[in-house]
Amino acid sequence: MPFKFSLAPVLQLRKIIEKRAEVSLLSAQHEVARVRRRIDELTDEMANAYLEREMAMRNPISANLLQAKQIEISAAIEARQTLLETLQTLKLQRDTQMNAYKAAHRDRQALTELRAQKKNLYEQEEMRRQQKQLDDIFASRWLSS
């Protein structure tokens, strides 16, 4: 008779829950990375805008162009600040997802280990049954001869 784990459906459910938690964690990590890249891009844009403004101020320039540069810099600063705030929120969400994944992994791992223990016990019992059966066959032949 083959080994049957009575909690197999629960183990399967735990595997599904763990996989979903892993996918959510990966999604949160990708979102954090995306926002970090955008912050880096904005930082570079701000540095370029500052440099362009400084270069432009060395030459005669109209007030409109200077004001446009300053508006561009201010918009980049605001966007960067908003992204920094978003990044903090995303990091918290990522940490929450990490904790959920760890819990799901721990739950699945506990059932996997329980299954391995039960299977090991089953195999030991099966070997004992087979040995007893062989012993009985040997004893019956011994007695009949």
Contacts in CASP RR format, 6 or more apart in sequence:
PFRMAT RR
TARGET T0000
AUTHOR 0000-0000-0000
METHOD contacts of the structure
MODEL  1
MPFKFSLAPVLQLRKIIEKRAEVSLLSAQHEVARVRRRIDELTDEMANAY
LEREMAMRNPISANLLQAKQIEISAAIEARQTLLETLQTLKLQRDTQMNA
YKAAHRDRQALTELRAQKKNLYEQEEMRRQQKQLDDIFASRWLSS
3 118 0 8 1.000
3 119 0 8 1.000
3 122 0 8 1.000
3 123 0 8 1.000
5 11 0 8 1.000
5 115 0 8 1.000
5 118 0 8 1.000
5 119 0 8 1.000
7 111 0 8 1.000
7 114 0 8 1.000
7 115 0 8 1.000
8 115 0 8 1.000
10 111 0 8 1.000
11 108 0 8 1.000
11 111 0 8 1.000
11 112 0 8 1.000
11 115 0 8 1.000
14 104 0 8 1.000
14 107 0 8 1.000
14 108 0 8 1.000
14 111 0 8 1.000
15 108 0 8 1.000
17 104 0 8 1.000
17 107 0 8 1.000
17 108 0 8 1.000
18 101 0 8 1.000
18 104 0 8 1.000
18 105 0 8 1.000
18 107 0 8 1.000
18 108 0 8 1.000
20 104 0 8 1.000
21 97 0 8 1.000
21 100 0 8 1.000
21 101 0 8 1.000
21 103 0 8 1.000
21 104 0 8 1.000
21 105 0 8 1.000
22 101 0 8 1.000
22 104 0 8 1.000
24 97 0 8 1.000
24 100 0 8 1.000
24 101 0 8 1.000
25 94 0 8 1.000
25 97 0 8 1.000
25 98 0 8 1.000
25 100 0 8 1.000
25 101 0 8 1.000
27 97 0 8 1.000
28 90 0 8 1.000
28 93 0 8 1.000
28 94 0 8 1.000
28 97 0 8 1.000
29 94 0 8 1.000
31 90 0 8 1.000
31 93 0 8 1.000
31 94 0 8 1.000
32 87 0 8 1.000
32 90 0 8 1.000
32 91 0 8 1.000
32 94 0 8 1.000
35 83 0 8 1.000
35 86 0 8 1.000
35 87 0 8 1.000
35 90 0 8 1.000
36 87 0 8 1.000
38 83 0 8 1.000
39 80 0 8 1.000
39 83 0 8 1.000
39 84 0 8 1.000
39 87 0 8 1.000
42 76 0 8 1.000
42 79 0 8 1.000
42 80 0 8 1.000
42 83 0 8 1.000
43 80 0 8 1.000
45 76 0 8 1.000
46 73 0 8 1.000
46 76 0 8 1.000
46 77 0 8 1.000
46 80 0 8 1.000
49 69 0 8 1.000
49 72 0 8 1.000
49 73 0 8 1.000
49 76 0 8 1.000
50 73 0 8 1.000
52 69 0 8 1.000
53 66 0 8 1.000
53 69 0 8 1.000
53 70 0 8 1.000
53 73 0 8 1.000
56 65 0 8 1.000
56 66 0 8 1.000
56 69 0 8 1.000
57 66 0 8 1.000
END
